[in-house]
C-alpha cells in the first residue's frame, strides 16, 4: 500500500508561482508512474501532467504547457509540480496519483491510477 500526501497549495495572484509536492510512503516509489490531476466543483477530474517512473519522460496537457513542469526525485520519494504564470482558470483542487507499472510510460486517464492523495487547494486570484 502506498500513501500519497500533497502539499504546497494556497492562494496566489495571477502571474504568480506555486510548487506542489507529493510525498509517497514505502520503498517502491521508483516503480510508480506519477501524475497530477485537478478538479473543480461539478467537473470531472482533469489530467494536468505525468512523469514516467524513472523521471525520464514527462508530459503536460496543452493548457499548462510552457507554464507547468512535472518532476520527481526517487531518492526522496517525492513528485513535484512547478506552476508558473498561474491564471485564475488554474484554480482547482490538485491531486497527485501513482500507478504501479513495469512500463516506462505516462498515463493520462484517472482510472489507470492505483493510488491518490487527498488533494490540495490552489486558488489563483485575478
C-alpha positions, 0 to 999 in steps of 0.5 A: 500500500502506498500513501500519497500526501500533497502539499504546497497549495494556497492562494496566489495572484495571477502571474504568480508561482506555486510548487506542489509536492507529493510525498509517497510512503514505502520503498517502491516509489521508483516503480510508480508512474506519477501524475497530477490531476485537478478538479473543480466543483461539478467537473470531472477530474482533469489530467494536468501532467505525468512523469514516467517512473524513472523521471525520464519522460514527462508530459503536460496537457496543452493548457499548462504547457510552457507554464507547468513542469512535472518532476520527481526525485526517487531518492526522496520519494517525492513528485513535484509540480512547478506552476508558473504564470498561474491564471485564475482558470488554474484554480482547482483542487490538485491531486497527485496519483501513482500507478504501479507499472513495469512500463516506462510510460505516462498515463493520462486517464484517472482510472489507470491510477492505483493510488491518490492523495487527498488533494490540495487547494490552489486558488489563483486570484485575478 
